[in-house]
Amino acid sequence: MRMNSRSRRLLQVTTLGLVTVGVAFAMGLRTSESVRTIASIEAGTALGDGDFDGNGVMDIADAIRALEIVHGYATPTPNDLRADPNGDGIVTIDDALHILQTLAGR
């Protein structure tokens, strides 16, 4: 059975997302409870666009940035918090998953 391009893209992004999350957990991913919370007032109004790197589009680099923040490799900046997809003022694994699901077309 042949897959159409949309199904193939969905499978590729989903696979990449699962591998990314799996590697992050294998490296010792922190939960949202162990990440320093910066109050939303420090960040300003949350835009929720998911564009962590500020290049104008949501892409895989944004999911990677979110995972770096969650894992503790990067400190969230006010711009990161404004990009927070669910607008809760903290960057968690849920934000990275939201980006990956959006990229997959869900």
N, CA, C and O atoms as a GROMACS GRO file, in nm:
protein
  424
    1MET      N    1   0.084  -0.116   0.000
    1MET     CA    2   0.000   0.000   0.000
    1MET      C    3   0.089   0.124   0.000
    1MET      O    4   0.184   0.132   0.078
    2ARG      N    5   0.060   0.218  -0.086
    2ARG     CA    6   0.138   0.340  -0.102
    2ARG      C    7   0.078   0.452  -0.018
    2ARG      O    8  -0.043   0.474  -0.020
    3MET      N    9   0.164   0.525   0.055
    3MET     CA   10   0.116   0.636   0.136
    3MET      C   11   0.124   0.765   0.056
    3MET      O   12   0.216   0.785  -0.023
    4ASN      N   13   0.024   0.851   0.077
    4ASN     CA   14   0.031   0.981   0.012
    4ASN      C   15   0.133   1.068   0.087
    4ASN      O   16   0.180   1.031   0.194
    5SER      N   17   0.167   1.183   0.029
    5SER     CA   18   0.273   1.267   0.086
    5SER      C   19   0.236   1.321   0.223
    5SER      O   20   0.323   1.336   0.309
    6ARG      N   21   0.109   1.352   0.246
    6ARG     CA   22   0.067   1.402   0.378
    6ARG      C   23   0.085   1.295   0.484
    6ARG      O   24   0.134   1.324   0.594
    7SER      N   25   0.047   1.172   0.453
    7SER     CA   26   0.062   1.062   0.549
    7SER      C   27   0.210   1.034   0.575
    7SER      O   28   0.249   1.007   0.688
    8ARG      N   29   0.290   1.040   0.471
    8ARG     CA   30   0.434   1.018   0.486
    8ARG      C   31   0.496   1.126   0.574
    8ARG      O   32   0.579   1.096   0.660
    9ARG      N   33   0.455   1.252   0.552
    9ARG     CA   34   0.507   1.364   0.632
    9ARG      C   35   0.465   1.347   0.779
    9ARG      O   36   0.546   1.366   0.869
   10LEU      N   37   0.339   1.311   0.801
   10LEU     CA   38   0.290   1.288   0.936
   10LEU      C   39   0.371   1.179   1.005
   10LEU      O   40   0.408   1.194   1.122
   11LEU      N   41   0.397   1.071   0.936
   11LEU     CA   42   0.475   0.961   0.991
   11LEU      C   43   0.618   1.006   1.024
   11LEU      O   44   0.672   0.971   1.128
   12GLN      N   45   0.678   1.085   0.934
   12GLN     CA   46   0.815   1.133   0.956
   12GLN      C   47   0.822   1.225   1.078
   12GLN      O   48   0.911   1.210   1.162
   13VAL      N   49   0.730   1.321   1.087
   13VAL     CA   50   0.733   1.416   1.198
   13VAL      C   51   0.702   1.346   1.330
   13VAL      O   52   0.764   1.374   1.432
   14THR      N   53   0.605   1.255   1.327
   14THR     CA   54   0.572   1.180   1.448
   14THR      C   55   0.689   1.095   1.494
   14THR      O   56   0.720   1.091   1.613
   15THR      N   57   0.755   1.029   1.401
   15THR     CA   58   0.872   0.948   1.434
   15THR      C   59   0.983   1.034   1.491
   15THR      O   60   1.044   0.999   1.592
   16LEU      N   61   1.009   1.148   1.427
   16LEU     CA   62   1.112   1.239   1.476
   16LEU      C   63   1.076   1.290   1.616
   16LEU      O   64   1.163   1.299   1.702
   17GLY      N   65   0.950   1.321   1.638
   17GLY     CA   66   0.906   1.367   1.769
   17GLY      C   67   0.926   1.261   1.876
   17GLY      O   68   0.975   1.290   1.985
   18LEU      N   69   0.888   1.139   1.844
   18LEU     CA   70   0.903   1.031   1.942
   18LEU      C   71   1.050   1.004   1.973
   18LEU      O   72   1.087   0.980   2.088
   19VAL      N   73   1.134   1.009   1.870
   19VAL     CA   74   1.277   0.989   1.891
   19VAL      C   75   1.333   1.102   1.976
   19VAL      O   76   1.412   1.078   2.068
   20THR      N   77   1.293   1.226   1.946
   20THR     CA   78   1.341   1.342   2.021
   20THR      C   79   1.302   1.332   2.168
   20THR      O   80   1.385   1.352   2.256
   21VAL      N   81   1.176   1.301   2.194
   21VAL     CA   82   1.129   1.289   2.332
   21VAL      C   83   1.198   1.170   2.401
   21VAL      O   84   1.237   1.180   2.517
   22GLY      N   85   1.213   1.060   2.330
   22GLY     CA   86   1.280   0.943   2.386
   22GLY      C   87   1.424   0.972   2.426
   22GLY      O   88   1.470   0.931   2.533
   23VAL      N   89   1.495   1.043   2.339
   23VAL     CA   90   1.634   1.080   2.369
   23VAL      C   91   1.639   1.176   2.488
   23VAL      O   92   1.725   1.164   2.574
   24ALA      N   93   1.546   1.270   2.490
   24ALA     CA   94   1.543   1.366   2.601
   24ALA      C   95   1.522   1.293   2.734
   24ALA      O   96   1.588   1.325   2.834
   25PHE      N   97   1.430   1.197   2.737
   25PHE     CA   98   1.407   1.121   2.860
   25PHE      C   99   1.529   1.037   2.895
   25PHE      O  100   1.565   1.025   3.012
   26ALA      N  101   1.592   0.979   2.794
   26ALA     CA  102   1.711   0.897   2.819
   26ALA      C  103   1.824   0.981   2.878
   26ALA      O  104   1.906   0.931   2.955
   27MET      N  105   1.828   1.111   2.840
   27MET     CA  106   1.933   1.201   2.890
   27MET      C  107   1.897   1.257   3.027
   27MET      O  108   1.977   1.330   3.086
   28GLY      N  109   1.781   1.226   3.079
   28GLY     CA  110   1.744   1.272   3.212
   28GLY      C  111   1.656   1.394   3.211
   28GLY      O  112   1.679   1.488   3.286
   29LEU      N  113   1.556   1.394   3.127
   29LEU     CA  114   1.464   1.507   3.114
   29LEU      C  115   1.405   1.544   3.248
   29LEU      O  116   1.364   1.456   3.325
   30ARG      N  117   1.400   1.671   3.276
   30ARG     CA  118   1.338   1.718   3.399
   30ARG      C  119   1.188   1.736   3.377
   30ARG      O  120   1.144   1.768   3.266
   31THR      N  121   1.114   1.716   3.481
   31THR     CA  122   0.971   1.743   3.472
   31THR      C  123   0.947   1.891   3.495
   31THR      O  124   1.037   1.963   3.539
   32SER      N  125   0.828   1.936   3.467
   32SER     CA  126   0.798   2.077   3.483
   32SER      C  127   0.811   2.122   3.628
   32SER      O  128   0.833   2.240   3.655
   33GLU      N  129   0.798   2.029   3.722
   33GLU     CA  130   0.809   2.064   3.863
   33GLU      C  131   0.951   2.101   3.901
   33GLU      O  132   0.972   2.174   3.998
   34SER      N  133   1.052   2.052   3.826
   34SER     CA  134   1.190   2.078   3.863
   34SER      C  135   1.251   2.192   3.782
   34SER      O  136   1.370   2.220   3.796
   35VAL      N  137   1.172   2.257   3.700
   35VAL     CA  138   1.221   2.369   3.620
   35VAL      C  139   1.181   2.499   3.688
   35VAL      O  140   1.067   2.514   3.734
   36ARG      N  141   1.275   2.591   3.696
   36ARG     CA  142   1.247   2.720   3.759
   36ARG      C  143   1.136   2.790   3.683
   36ARG      O  144   1.144   2.806   3.561
   37THR      N  145   1.035   2.831   3.753
   37THR     CA  146   0.923   2.902   3.692
   37THR      C  147   0.952   3.051   3.692
   37THR      O  148   0.988   3.108   3.795
   38ILE      N  149   0.935   3.113   3.578
   38ILE     CA  150   0.946   3.258   3.568
   38ILE      C  151   0.804   3.308   3.553
   38ILE      O  152   0.731   3.265   3.465
   39ALA      N  153   0.767   3.398   3.639
   39ALA     CA  154   0.630   3.448   3.636
   39ALA      C  155   0.599   3.508   3.500
   39ALA      O  156   0.685   3.569   3.437
   40SER      N  157   0.475   3.491   3.456
   40SER     CA  158   0.432   3.545   3.328
   40SER      C  159   0.452   3.696   3.323
   40SER      O  160   0.474   3.752   3.216
   41ILE      N  161   0.443   3.761   3.438
   41ILE     CA  162   0.461   3.906   3.439
   41ILE      C  163   0.604   3.943   3.400
   41ILE      O  164   0.626   4.050   3.343
   42GLU      N  165   0.702   3.856   3.431
   42GLU     CA  166   0.840   3.879   3.388
   42GLU      C  167   0.852   3.871   3.238
   42GLU      O  168   0.929   3.944   3.177
   43ALA      N  169   0.775   3.782   3.178
   43ALA     CA  170   0.786   3.758   3.035
   43ALA      C  171   0.700   3.854   2.956
   43ALA      O  172   0.724   3.872   2.836
   44GLY      N  173   0.603   3.916   3.018
   44GLY     CA  174   0.508   3.998   2.942
   44GLY      C  175   0.394   3.910   2.896
   44GLY      O  176   0.376   3.800   2.947
   45THR      N  177   0.318   3.958   2.802
   45THR     CA  178   0.204   3.884   2.753
   45THR      C  179   0.249   3.765   2.669
   45THR      O  180   0.329   3.781   2.576
   46ALA      N  181   0.199   3.647   2.701
   46ALA     CA  182   0.233   3.528   2.625
   46ALA      C  183   0.165   3.532   2.489
   46ALA      O  184   0.044   3.550   2.479
   47LEU      N  185   0.245   3.515   2.383
   47LEU     CA  186   0.192   3.514   2.248
   47LEU      C  187   0.140   3.376   2.210
   47LEU      O  188   0.042   3.362   2.137
   48GLY      N  189   0.209   3.276   2.260
   48GLY     CA  190   0.166   3.140   2.233
   48GLY      C  191   0.185   3.095   2.090
   48GLY      O  192   0.113   3.005   2.045
   49ASP      N  193   0.279   3.153   2.015
   49ASP     CA  194   0.296   3.115   1.876
   49ASP      C  195   0.391   2.998   1.856
   49ASP      O  196   0.399   2.944   1.746
   50GLY      N  197   0.464   2.958   1.960
   50GLY     CA  198   0.553   2.843   1.951
   50GLY      C  199   0.684   2.871   1.879
   50GLY      O  200   0.763   2.779   1.859
   51ASP      N  201   0.708   2.995   1.839
   51ASP     CA  202   0.829   3.030   1.766
   51ASP      C  203   0.938   3.072   1.864
   51ASP      O  204   0.962   3.191   1.885
   52PHE      N  205   1.004   2.973   1.925
   52PHE     CA  206   1.104   2.999   2.027
   52PHE      C  207   1.229   3.067   1.972
   52PHE      O  208   1.288   3.151   2.039
   53ASP      N  209   1.270   3.032   1.851
   53ASP     CA  210   1.394   3.089   1.798
   53ASP      C  211   1.375   3.221   1.724
   53ASP      O  212   1.472   3.281   1.679
   54GLY      N  213   1.250   3.266   1.712
   54GLY     CA  214   1.222   3.398   1.656
   54GLY      C  215   1.246   3.412   1.507
   54GLY      O  216   1.266   3.524   1.459
   55ASN      N  217   1.245   3.301   1.433
   55ASN     CA  218   1.268   3.310   1.289
   55ASN      C  219   1.139   3.333   1.209
   55ASN      O  220   1.142   3.336   1.086
   56GLY      N  221   1.027   3.348   1.278
   56GLY     CA  222   0.901   3.379   1.212
   56GLY      C  223   0.814   3.260   1.179
   56GLY      O  224   0.700   3.278   1.135
   57VAL      N  225   0.864   3.139   1.198
   57VAL     CA  226   0.786   3.018   1.172
   57VAL      C  227   0.808   2.917   1.284
   57VAL      O  228   0.914   2.916   1.347
   58MET      N  229   0.709   2.834   1.307
   58MET     CA  230   0.724   2.725   1.403
   58MET      C  231   0.785   2.607   1.328
   58MET      O  232   0.728   2.561   1.229
   59ASP      N  233   0.900   2.558   1.374
   59ASP     CA  234   0.964   2.446   1.309
   59ASP      C  235   1.029   2.355   1.414
   59ASP      O  236   1.015   2.378   1.534
   60ILE      N  237   1.099   2.253   1.368
   60ILE     CA  238   1.157   2.155   1.458
   60ILE      C  239   1.258   2.220   1.554
   60ILE      O  240   1.277   2.172   1.666
   61ALA      N  241   1.324   2.327   1.510
   61ALA     CA  242   1.419   2.398   1.597
   61ALA      C  243   1.350   2.453   1.722
   61ALA      O  244   1.411   2.462   1.828
   62ASP      N  245   1.223   2.491   1.708
   62ASP     CA  246   1.149   2.542   1.822
   62ASP      C  247   1.122   2.431   1.924
   62ASP      O  248   1.130   2.454   2.044
   63ALA      N  249   1.090   2.312   1.876
   63ALA     CA  250   1.070   2.199   1.966
   63ALA      C  251   1.200   2.163   2.038
   63ALA      O  252   1.200   2.131   2.157
   64ILE      N  253   1.310   2.170   1.965
   64ILE     CA  254   1.441   2.142   2.025
   64ILE      C  255   1.473   2.246   2.132
   64ILE      O  256   1.523   2.211   2.239
   65ARG      N  257   1.446   2.373   2.104
   65ARG     CA  258   1.471   2.481   2.202
   65ARG      C  259   1.387   2.456   2.328
   65ARG      O  260   1.437   2.470   2.440
   66ALA      N  261   1.261   2.418   2.310
   66ALA     CA  262   1.176   2.390   2.425
   66ALA      C  263   1.233   2.275   2.508
   66ALA      O  264   1.234   2.281   2.630
   67LEU      N  265   1.281   2.170   2.441
   67LEU     CA  266   1.339   2.056   2.513
   67LEU      C  267   1.468   2.096   2.584
   67LEU      O  268   1.496   2.046   2.693
   68GLU      N  269   1.548   2.184   2.523
   68GLU     CA  270   1.669   2.232   2.589
   68GLU      C  271   1.634   2.307   2.718
   68GLU      O  272   1.703   2.293   2.819
   69ILE      N  273   1.529   2.385   2.712
   69ILE     CA  274   1.487   2.459   2.831
   69ILE      C  275   1.437   2.363   2.939
   69ILE      O  276   1.474   2.374   3.056
   70VAL      N  277   1.353   2.268   2.898
   70VAL     CA  278   1.297   2.172   2.993
   70VAL      C  279   1.408   2.090   3.058
   70VAL      O  280   1.405   2.063   3.178
   71HIS      N  281   1.506   2.051   2.978
   71HIS     CA  282   1.615   1.967   3.030
   71HIS      C  283   1.714   2.046   3.114
   71HIS      O  284   1.792   1.987   3.188
   72GLY      N  285   1.714   2.178   3.103
   72GLY     CA  286   1.805   2.261   3.182
   72GLY      C  287   1.929   2.303   3.108
   72GLY      O  288   2.018   2.363   3.168
   73TYR      N  289   1.937   2.273   2.978
   73TYR     CA  290   2.053   2.315   2.898
   73TYR      C  291   2.046   2.462   2.861
   73TYR      O  292   2.147   2.522   2.824
   74ALA      N  293   1.930   2.521   2.871
   74ALA     CA  294   1.912   2.663   2.839
   74ALA      C  295   1.817   2.724   2.942
   74ALA      O  296   1.725   2.657   2.990
   75THR      N  297   1.841   2.848   2.975
   75THR     CA  298   1.754   2.920   3.066
   75THR      C  299   1.648   2.992   2.983
   75THR      O  300   1.682   3.061   2.887
   76PRO      N  301   1.521   2.977   3.019
   76PRO     CA  302   1.417   3.044   2.939
   76PRO      C  303   1.428   3.196   2.948
   76PRO      O  304   1.442   3.253   3.057
   77THR      N  305   1.422   3.258   2.835
   77THR     CA  306   1.424   3.404   2.828
   77THR      C  307   1.280   3.454   2.824
   77THR      O  308   1.188   3.375   2.803
   78PRO      N  309   1.259   3.582   2.845
   78PRO     CA  310   1.124   3.636   2.829
   78PRO      C  311   1.065   3.607   2.691
   78PRO      O  312   0.945   3.583   2.678
   79ASN      N  313   1.150   3.609   2.586
   79ASN     CA  314   1.101   3.576   2.452
   79ASN      C  315   1.056   3.431   2.443
   79ASN      O  316   0.956   3.401   2.378
   80ASP      N  317   1.129   3.340   2.509
   80ASP     CA  318   1.088   3.199   2.511
   80ASP      C  319   0.950   3.186   2.576
   80ASP      O  320   0.865   3.112   2.527
   81LEU      N  321   0.931   3.257   2.686
   81LEU     CA  322   0.803   3.246   2.756
   81LEU      C  323   0.689   3.308   2.676
   81LEU      O  324   0.575   3.262   2.684
   82ARG      N  325   0.718   3.411   2.598
   82ARG     CA  326   0.614   3.468   2.512
   82ARG      C  327   0.577   3.371   2.400
   82ARG      O  328   0.465   3.375   2.350
   83ALA      N  329   0.670   3.285   2.361
   83ALA     CA  330   0.642   3.187   2.256
   83ALA      C  331   0.569   3.064   2.308
   83ALA      O  332   0.522   2.982   2.230
   84ASP      N  333   0.559   3.051   2.439
   84ASP     CA  334   0.497   2.937   2.507
   84ASP      C  335   0.363   2.903   2.443
   84ASP      O  336   0.268   2.980   2.456
   85PRO      N  337   0.353   2.788   2.373
   85PRO     CA  338   0.231   2.755   2.299
   85PRO      C  339   0.103   2.748   2.382
   85PRO      O  340  -0.004   2.786   2.334
   86ASN      N  341   0.112   2.699   2.506
   86ASN     CA  342  -0.012   2.691   2.585
   86ASN      C  343  -0.031   2.811   2.676
   86ASN      O  344  -0.130   2.818   2.749
   87GLY      N  345   0.062   2.907   2.673
   87GLY     CA  346   0.046   3.034   2.743
   87GLY      C  347   0.043   3.026   2.895
   87GLY      O  348  -0.010   3.116   2.960
   88ASP      N  349   0.099   2.918   2.953
   88ASP     CA  350   0.095   2.906   3.098
   88ASP      C  351   0.214   2.972   3.167
   88ASP      O  352   0.222   2.972   3.290
   89GLY      N  353   0.306   3.030   3.090
   89GLY     CA  354   0.418   3.102   3.148
   89GLY      C  355   0.538   3.019   3.184
   89GLY      O  356   0.638   3.073   3.230
   90ILE      N  357   0.531   2.887   3.162
   90ILE     CA  358   0.648   2.801   3.182
   90ILE      C  359   0.663   2.712   3.060
   90ILE      O  360   0.566   2.682   2.991
   91VAL      N  361   0.784   2.670   3.035
   91VAL     CA  362   0.813   2.582   2.922
   91VAL      C  363   0.823   2.441   2.975
   91VAL      O  364   0.906   2.412   3.062
   92THR      N  365   0.739   2.352   2.923
   92THR     CA  366   0.736   2.213   2.968
   92THR      C  367   0.740   2.121   2.847
   92THR      O  368   0.738   2.166   2.732
   93ILE      N  369   0.746   1.993   2.873
   93ILE     CA  370   0.745   1.893   2.767
   93ILE      C  371   0.618   1.903   2.684
   93ILE      O  372   0.618   1.872   2.565
   94ASP      N  373   0.509   1.947   2.747
   94ASP     CA  374   0.383   1.965   2.674
   94ASP      C  375   0.398   2.066   2.560
   94ASP      O  376   0.335   2.051   2.455
   95ASP      N  377   0.480   2.168   2.581
   95ASP     CA  378   0.501   2.268   2.477
   95ASP      C  379   0.575   2.208   2.357
   95ASP      O  380   0.540   2.235   2.242
   96ALA      N  381   0.677   2.128   2.385
   96ALA     CA  382   0.751   2.062   2.276
   96ALA      C  383   0.659   1.967   2.201
   96ALA      O  384   0.663   1.962   2.078
   97LEU      N  385   0.578   1.891   2.273
   97LEU     CA  386   0.485   1.800   2.208
   97LEU      C  387   0.380   1.875   2.126
   97LEU      O  388   0.343   1.829   2.018
   98HIS      N  389   0.333   1.989   2.175
   98HIS     CA  390   0.238   2.070   2.101
   98HIS      C  391   0.298   2.115   1.968
   98HIS      O  392   0.232   2.110   1.864
   99ILE      N  393   0.422   2.159   1.972
   99ILE     CA  394   0.489   2.203   1.849
   99ILE      C  395   0.500   2.088   1.751
   99ILE      O  396   0.469   2.104   1.633
  100LEU      N  397   0.543   1.971   1.800
  100LEU     CA  398   0.557   1.855   1.711
  100LEU      C  399   0.423   1.811   1.653
  100LEU      O  400   0.415   1.775   1.536
  101GLN      N  401   0.319   1.815   1.734
  101GLN     CA  402   0.186   1.779   1.683
  101GLN      C  403   0.137   1.880   1.579
  101GLN      O  404   0.075   1.842   1.479
  102THR      N  405   0.165   2.007   1.602
  102THR     CA  406   0.127   2.109   1.505
  102THR      C  407   0.202   2.088   1.374
  102THR      O  408   0.143   2.100   1.267
  103LEU      N  409   0.330   2.058   1.382
  103LEU     CA  410   0.409   2.033   1.262
  103LEU      C  411   0.359   1.910   1.186
  103LEU      O  412   0.366   1.903   1.064
  104ALA      N  413   0.308   1.813   1.263
  104ALA     CA  414   0.256   1.690   1.201
  104ALA      C  415   0.118   1.710   1.141
  104ALA      O  416   0.067   1.622   1.072
  105GLY      N  417   0.058   1.826   1.166
  105GLY     CA  418  -0.072   1.856   1.106
  105GLY      C  419  -0.192   1.810   1.187
  105GLY      O  420  -0.301   1.798   1.133
  106ARG      N  421  -0.173   1.785   1.315
  106ARG     CA  422  -0.285   1.742   1.399
  106ARG      C  423  -0.364   1.860   1.444
  106ARG      O  424  -0.463   1.844   1.516
   0.00000   0.00000   0.00000
